[in-house]
Amino acid sequence: METVTSSCVVEWAKDFLEQAGLELTSDEQKEQKKFASLVQTPEYKMFLTTMLDESSQIRDNAQLNKRVRQIIRKYGIPDFFSKSDRFLIRLYMAGGYLFPSIAMPIFKYKLRKETDKIIIAEERPLLTQHLAGRWKNNIGQNVNLLGEVVLGDGEARHRYEHYLEALEMPDINYISIKLSGIYAQIKSLAYEQNKRELVGMLSNIYRKAMQNPYTNQSEKQEYKFVNLDMEEYKDMELTYDVFIETLSKEEFKNYTAGIVIQTYLPDAESNFRRLVEFAKKRVANGGCPLKVRLVKGCNLQMESIVSSLKGWSCPVLPTKVEVDANYMHILDLALRPENAKVLNVGVASHNFFTIGYATLLCEQNGITDSVTFEMLEGMANHLPRVMRKLKKNIIMYTPVVKAQHFLNAVSYLVRRLDENTGKENFLTHSFNLKLDGREWEFLKNQFLDAYGLKDAVNTKPYRTQDRRKTSPITKVA
C-alpha cells in the first residue's frame, strides 16, 4: 500500500491555511486575538482561571469583592477584555468595590461571558438556538454535559439521570459520557463488581438512545449516538471492558456506539487492536460497525502528578513529537479499509498537518464515508466551515453547563486552557499563523519530526508491573 508523503501533507496544510484565513469573520478575528493574549501572557491565563474558580465558589459578595481586588492587583487588567470592560474594571478599582452587592454580580456575568464560546449555556432557548445553528450548517454536535469525577452516589445518580434526560431531547442526537461521572465507587479491589454495575448502567443509556431515534440530514431515522470518553489511565482497562461487554449483548447487535483512544499513551496500539478485533467479529456475526474517536490526550497534568506522588512510571509518552507520531501510527492502522469499515474513525484534532495526513490517507484508501473530523467548540470556529467546504463530515465536541453548575465547567476550562496554550501545542501557534513565518516553520518541523518517527514510536506500556509474578517477600530472621 502506498504511503502519504510528508511533502504532500505540507502542501495540503498550506492550502488549508489559506482557506482558513479567507473564512475568518471579524468577530472570530477578535476571538483569535483574545486567545493569543492568553497564550502570550501566562499571567492572563492565571487571572482568568483564578477568577472563574473563585467567583464560582465564593458565595459571599463581600468576601469575593476582597479576593477580586487582590487578584487584579497581582495580575493586572488583561488586554483580552474589551476596551469598555477594561474601563469598567479600572472604575471598579477606583471606587466601585465599595458596592460589592452591585459590582460582584456584574463581574461574574462578564467573566462567564468571556467563556460562552467555549462552554455553551445549557439553558433553553440558548442551547436550542446553538444546536439549530450547527444543524443548519450540517455540523454535528457531540454534547458533553460537563462534570468531573463524582464524589458520592447521590451526585453520580443525578449525572446518570441527566444523561438519560438529554437523550430524550429531540435536538440532542450525540452525547459523550464518562464512567467516573455516573459511578462513584470505582475501586481496583472491586473490579468485577464495578464492571457488572457499570455494564448495567451503560446498557440503560444505550437503550435510551435506541428508544429515542432522530431524523438525520438524509431524512432517515437513526439511533442516537453515545460516545464513551476515556479518562485516567487507572480506569482504562475497566472502560474498555465495560464497553465491549455491554456491546456484546444481543440487544445491541444493531446499535452503533463509540469510545475514545488516547494516543499520548503507548498503549494506544494494543487498545486499537483489541477494539478492531472485537468489531470485526461483531460485523462478521451480522452486527453494526462501531466507532473510535482518536484524541491525543486530556489528562497529562493529572497523570504526571499522580505518577510522581506514587513513585510510578508516568504512562504518557514523554514528548509532543512522540505523541503526534503515535497519532499518525494509529491513523495508519485505523484508516486501512478493512479496519475502517468495521470501526469507523473520528479524527479529533485542530492541527492542520494531522488533519491533512488523515484526509490524504482517507482519500487514498477510499474510506471518506467512514471518517469524521472532530474539533472543540469555540477554539477555532472557522475551521469546521472550511472542512464542510471540503465536503468532510465534521463534529464539534460541545461542552454544555447550566448556570447553577458552572463550577463543574471550571475544571474543564482550566484543563483545556492548559492543553491548548502549551508551548508545543498547535493552537498556541495558530492564532497569528502565516505561511513560512516563524510559527509555521516550528509547526512544520514538528510535523516532519513526528512523521519520521511514526513507524518507530514506542508502543509498549510504561507500567508493566504484574503482582502475580512478583516474588514473595522473604521474612527476615
C-alpha positions in Angstrom: 0.0 0.0 0.0 1.3 3.4 -0.9 2.1 5.9 1.9 1.1 9.5 2.1 4.3 11.5 1.8 5.3 14.3 4.2 5.7 16.8 1.3 2.1 16.1 0.2 0.8 16.8 3.7 2.8 20.1 3.9 1.3 21.2 0.6 -2.2 20.3 1.8 -1.7 22.2 5.1 -0.5 25.3 3.1 -3.8 25.3 1.1 -5.8 24.7 4.2 -4.1 27.6 5.9 -5.0 29.9 3.0 -8.7 28.8 3.0 -8.9 29.1 6.8 -7.7 32.7 6.6 -10.3 33.6 4.0 -13.0 32.0 6.2 -12.3 34.1 9.3 -15.0 36.7 10.2 -14.2 39.9 12.0 -15.8 38.6 15.2 -13.7 35.4 15.0 -10.6 37.5 14.5 -11.4 39.3 17.8 -11.7 35.9 19.5 -8.4 34.8 18.0 -6.7 37.9 19.4 -8.2 37.1 22.8 -6.8 33.6 22.8 -3.4 34.9 21.5 -3.3 37.2 24.5 -3.9 34.2 26.9 -1.1 32.3 25.1 1.4 35.0 25.1 0.8 36.2 28.6 0.7 33.3 31.2 -0.4 35.8 33.9 -3.6 36.4 32.0 -4.4 32.7 31.9 -3.8 32.6 35.7 -6.1 35.6 36.1 -8.9 34.1 34.1 -8.8 30.6 35.7 -8.4 32.0 39.2 -11.3 34.4 38.8 -13.6 31.8 37.3 -12.7 29.3 40.1 -13.1 31.7 43.0 -16.2 33.5 41.6 -17.9 30.1 41.3 -17.1 29.0 44.8 -17.2 32.2 47.0 -20.9 32.9 47.7 -20.5 35.9 49.9 -20.2 39.1 47.8 -18.1 40.9 50.4 -15.5 38.1 50.5 -15.4 37.7 46.7 -15.0 41.5 46.4 -11.9 41.3 48.6 -10.4 38.5 46.5 -11.2 40.1 43.2 -9.3 43.2 44.2 -6.3 41.1 45.3 -6.2 39.2 42.1 -6.4 42.3 39.9 -3.6 43.9 41.9 -1.5 40.7 41.4 -2.1 40.1 37.7 -3.2 43.4 36.3 -6.0 44.0 33.9 -5.8 41.6 30.9 -6.0 43.0 27.5 -8.3 40.2 26.3 -11.1 42.2 27.8 -12.6 44.8 25.5 -11.8 48.5 26.0 -15.1 49.2 27.6 -14.6 46.2 30.1 -11.1 47.4 30.9 -12.5 50.8 31.7 -15.2 49.3 33.9 -12.5 47.3 35.8 -10.5 50.5 36.4 -13.7 52.2 37.6 -14.3 49.3 39.9 -10.8 49.5 41.4 -11.2 53.3 41.8 -14.4 53.1 43.9 -16.8 50.5 42.6 -15.6 48.0 45.1 -17.4 50.0 47.7 -20.6 48.5 46.4 -20.0 44.7 46.3 -23.7 43.7 46.0 -23.8 45.6 42.7 -20.2 45.0 41.4 -19.9 41.3 42.0 -22.9 40.1 40.0 -21.8 42.2 37.1 -18.2 40.9 37.4 -19.5 37.3 37.4 -21.6 37.9 34.3 -18.7 39.5 32.4 -16.3 36.7 33.4 -18.7 34.0 32.2 -19.4 35.9 29.0 -15.7 35.6 28.2 -16.1 31.7 28.1 -19.5 31.4 26.4 -18.0 30.5 23.0 -16.1 27.5 24.6 -18.7 26.4 27.2 -22.3 26.6 25.9 -25.2 27.5 28.2 -27.5 24.5 28.7 -30.5 26.7 29.5 -33.2 26.8 26.8 -33.7 28.5 24.4 -29.9 29.3 24.3 -28.9 25.7 23.7 -31.8 25.2 21.3 -30.5 28.1 19.2 -26.9 26.9 19.2 -27.8 23.4 18.2 -30.2 24.6 15.5 -27.5 26.8 14.0 -25.0 24.0 13.8 -27.6 21.6 12.4 -28.5 24.2 9.7 -24.8 24.2 8.6 -24.7 20.4 8.6 -22.2 20.4 11.5 -22.6 17.6 14.1 -22.7 18.3 17.8 -21.2 15.9 20.4 -22.8 17.2 23.5 -20.7 16.9 26.7 -22.7 17.5 29.8 -20.0 19.0 31.9 -18.9 17.4 35.2 -15.8 15.8 36.5 -15.3 12.8 38.8 -18.2 12.5 41.2 -17.6 12.2 44.9 -20.8 10.4 46.0 -23.6 8.1 44.9 -26.2 10.9 45.0 -24.2 13.1 42.6 -23.5 10.1 40.4 -27.2 9.2 40.2 -28.0 12.8 39.3 -25.4 12.8 36.5 -26.7 9.4 35.2 -30.2 10.7 35.1 -29.0 13.8 33.3 -27.6 11.7 30.5 -30.9 9.9 30.2 -32.8 13.1 30.1 -30.5 14.5 27.4 -31.1 11.6 25.1 -34.9 12.4 25.3 -34.3 15.9 23.9 -35.2 15.9 20.2 -32.3 18.2 19.2 -29.6 16.2 21.0 -28.6 13.2 18.9 -25.0 12.6 20.1 -23.5 12.7 23.6 -20.3 11.9 25.4 -20.4 10.2 28.8 -17.8 9.4 31.4 -17.9 6.3 33.6 -16.5 8.2 36.6 -19.4 10.7 36.1 -22.1 8.1 36.7 -20.5 5.8 39.2 -18.7 6.9 42.4 -17.4 3.6 43.6 -14.7 2.7 41.1 -12.2 0.7 43.2 -9.5 -1.6 42.0 -10.3 -4.3 44.6 -13.9 -4.4 43.4 -13.2 -4.7 39.7 -15.8 -7.3 38.9 -18.5 -5.6 40.8 -17.6 -2.3 39.3 -17.8 -3.8 35.8 -21.1 -5.6 36.4 -22.8 -2.5 37.7 -21.4 -0.2 35.0 -22.4 -2.6 32.3 -26.0 -2.4 33.7 -25.9 1.4 33.7 -24.3 1.7 30.2 -26.9 -0.7 28.9 -29.7 1.6 30.1 -28.1 4.5 28.4 -27.8 2.6 25.1 -31.4 1.5 25.4 -32.5 5.1 25.9 -30.6 6.1 22.8 -32.4 3.4 20.8 -35.8 4.3 22.2 -35.4 8.0 21.1 -34.3 7.9 17.4 -33.9 11.1 15.4 -34.2 12.0 11.8 -30.8 12.6 10.3 -29.8 15.1 7.5 -30.8 12.5 4.9 -34.3 12.3 6.3 -33.7 8.8 7.7 -34.4 7.5 11.2 -31.3 6.8 13.2 -30.5 5.8 16.8 -28.8 8.5 18.9 -25.1 8.1 19.4 -23.3 7.6 22.7 -19.5 8.1 22.9 -17.6 6.8 25.9 -14.9 9.2 26.9 -11.6 8.0 28.2 -10.2 9.5 31.4 -7.5 8.4 33.9 -5.0 5.7 33.0 -6.0 3.7 36.1 -9.6 3.3 34.7 -8.6 2.5 31.1 -8.9 -1.3 31.2 -12.2 -1.1 33.0 -13.6 1.4 30.5 -12.7 -0.9 27.5 -14.1 -4.0 29.4 -17.4 -2.3 30.1 -17.7 -1.0 26.5 -17.0 -4.4 24.9 -19.1 -6.5 27.4 -22.1 -4.2 27.0 -22.0 -4.2 23.2 -21.6 -8.0 23.2 -25.2 -8.2 24.3 -27.6 -9.4 21.6 -29.9 -6.5 22.1 -27.2 -4.1 21.0 -26.2 -6.0 17.9 -27.7 -3.3 15.6 -26.6 -0.3 17.7 -23.5 1.7 16.9 -21.6 3.3 19.8 -18.2 4.8 20.2 -15.2 5.0 22.5 -12.0 7.1 22.8 -8.4 6.1 22.3 -5.7 8.4 23.7 -2.6 8.4 21.6 -0.5 10.1 24.2 -0.4 6.5 25.7 1.9 3.9 24.1 -0.9 1.5 24.9 -2.9 3.1 22.1 -1.9 0.4 19.5 -2.9 -2.6 21.8 -6.1 -0.8 22.7 -6.9 -0.2 19.0 -6.1 -3.8 18.0 -8.4 -5.1 20.8 -11.3 -2.9 19.6 -10.9 -3.7 15.9 -10.7 -7.4 16.6 -14.0 -7.1 18.5 -15.6 -5.0 15.8 -14.6 -7.5 13.1 -16.1 -10.4 14.9 -19.3 -8.4 15.6 -19.7 -7.4 12.0 -19.0 -10.9 10.8 -21.9 -12.1 13.0 -24.3 -9.6 11.4 -23.7 -6.7 13.9 -23.3 -3.0 13.2 -19.9 -1.3 13.0 -18.6 0.7 16.0 -16.6 3.9 16.2 -13.3 5.0 17.8 -12.5 8.7 18.5 -8.8 9.3 18.3 -7.5 12.0 20.6 -4.0 12.9 21.7 -4.9 13.0 25.4 -6.6 15.1 28.0 -5.2 14.3 31.4 -1.5 14.9 31.1 -1.1 17.1 34.2 -3.0 14.6 36.4 -1.1 11.6 35.1 2.2 13.3 35.7 1.3 14.4 39.2 -0.2 11.1 40.3 2.8 9.2 38.9 5.2 11.5 40.8 3.3 11.2 44.1 3.1 7.4 43.9 6.6 6.8 42.6 5.2 5.1 39.5 6.3 5.3 35.9 4.3 8.0 34.0 2.1 6.2 31.5 2.3 9.0 28.9 4.8 9.4 26.0 7.5 11.9 27.1 7.4 14.3 24.2 4.9 16.1 22.0 6.6 14.8 18.8 6.2 11.2 20.1 2.5 11.8 20.8 2.0 13.2 17.3 3.9 10.3 15.8 1.8 7.8 17.7 -1.3 9.5 16.5 -0.2 9.1 12.9 0.8 5.5 13.7 -2.7 4.7 14.9 -4.2 6.5 11.8 -2.1 4.2 9.6 -3.8 1.2 11.3 -7.3 2.7 11.7 -7.7 4.0 8.2 -7.0 0.7 6.5 -10.2 -0.1 4.5 -10.7 -3.5 6.3 -10.5 -1.8 9.7 -12.4 1.5 9.0 -15.4 -0.3 7.6 -16.0 -2.1 10.9 -14.5 0.5 13.3 -15.3 4.0 12.0 -12.9 6.7 12.9 -13.2 10.2 14.5 -10.1 12.3 13.8 -10.1 14.7 16.7 -7.5 17.4 16.1 -7.1 21.1 15.2 -3.6 20.5 13.8 -3.6 21.3 10.1 -0.8 18.7 9.5 -2.7 16.0 11.4 -5.9 16.8 9.6 -4.1 16.8 6.2 -2.4 13.4 6.9 -5.8 11.9 7.8 -7.5 13.5 4.8 -5.0 12.3 2.3 -4.9 8.8 3.8 -8.7 8.6 3.7 -8.8 9.7 0.0 -6.0 7.3 -0.9 -7.8 4.4 0.8 -11.3 5.3 -0.4 -12.9 5.4 3.1 -14.1 9.0 3.4 -17.6 8.0 4.4 -16.2 6.0 7.4 -14.4 9.0 8.9 -15.5 12.2 10.8 -13.2 15.1 11.7 -13.8 16.4 15.2 -12.9 19.7 16.9 -13.5 21.5 20.1 -16.4 24.0 20.2 -15.2 27.6 20.5 -11.5 27.1 19.9 -11.4 27.8 16.2 -14.9 28.0 14.9 -14.0 28.9 11.3 -12.2 25.6 10.7 -15.4 23.4 10.7 -16.8 25.6 7.9 -13.6 25.1 5.9 -13.9 21.3 6.4 -17.6 21.4 5.3 -16.5 23.2 2.1 -14.1 20.3 1.5 -17.1 18.0 1.9 -15.8 16.4 5.1 -18.1 15.1 7.9 -17.5 17.4 10.9 -18.5 17.0 14.5 -17.9 19.6 17.3 -17.2 18.4 20.8 -19.6 20.7 22.7 -19.4 21.2 26.5 -22.6 22.5 28.0 -23.5 23.5 31.5 -26.3 25.2 33.5 -25.5 28.5 35.2 -26.0 27.0 38.7 -23.5 24.2 38.0 -20.9 26.5 36.4 -18.3 25.3 38.9 -18.3 22.0 37.0 -17.1 23.8 34.0 -14.1 25.5 35.7 -12.0 22.3 35.9 -12.8 21.5 32.2 -11.9 25.1 31.2 -8.6 25.0 33.1 -7.7 21.7 31.6 -8.5 22.9 28.1 -6.5 26.2 28.6 -3.5 24.2 29.9 -3.6 21.8 26.9 -4.3 24.3 24.2 -1.9 27.0 25.4 1.1 24.7 26.0 4.4 25.8 24.3 4.3 22.9 21.8 0.6 22.8 21.2 -0.7 23.6 17.7 -3.3 26.1 18.8 -0.7 28.1 20.7 1.0 29.0 17.4 -2.1 29.1 15.2 -3.6 32.5 16.1 -1.2 34.5 14.0 -0.1 31.7 11.7 1.4 33.0 8.4 2.8 30.8 5.7 6.6 30.5 6.1 6.6 32.6 9.3 8.3 31.5 12.5 5.2 29.7 13.9 4.6 28.0 10.6 8.2 26.7 10.4 8.0 25.5 14.0 4.8 23.5 13.4 6.1 22.2 10.0 9.3 20.9 11.6 7.4 19.4 14.5 5.2 17.5 12.0 8.2 16.4 9.9 9.9 15.0 13.1 6.8 13.2 14.1 6.3 11.8 10.6 9.8 10.4 10.6 9.1 8.7 13.9 5.6 7.3 13.3 6.8 3.8 12.3 9.3 3.5 15.2 7.4 5.1 18.1 7.3 3.2 21.3 4.1 1.1 21.6 4.9 -0.8 24.8 3.2 0.4 28.1 5.5 2.1 30.6 3.7 0.4 33.5 4.3 -3.3 33.4 4.0 -4.5 37.0 2.2 -7.8 37.4 1.7 -8.7 41.0 1.0 -12.3 40.1 4.7 -12.6 39.0 6.2 -10.6 41.9 8.4 -12.7 44.2 7.0 -13.2 47.6 8.6 -11.1 50.4 11.0 -13.3 52.4 10.9 -12.9 56.2 14.0 -11.5 57.8 15.2 -13.8 60.6 
